[in-house]
Amino acid sequence: MLTQKDNKKIRSKLDNIYKISLSKKDIDKFEDEIIQIIKNFNKKNPKRKKNISEKTSLIICYGDSIYSNKKKFNLII
């Protein structure tokens, strides 16, 4: 779903690009088409819930973040 802020950003970008060469009516048409394309995409591709668990997660760390002369860290694997 597009927020009003998103709509304003789209309009602002279109104005900056096409204001000199196109009429307001044409820019309005482009804005409506872009918003409709985004809405259709969002309907067809709903956001999926991310499944975060031990089975789907991987931690990457570097040796210097585990061991330091100044601090002691616990490493559990």
Summary of the structure (lengths in Angstrom):
residues: 77
radius of gyration: 24.0
end to end distance: 41.2
largest distance: 67.3
contacts: 117
relative contact order: 0.09
helix: 52%
strand: 0%
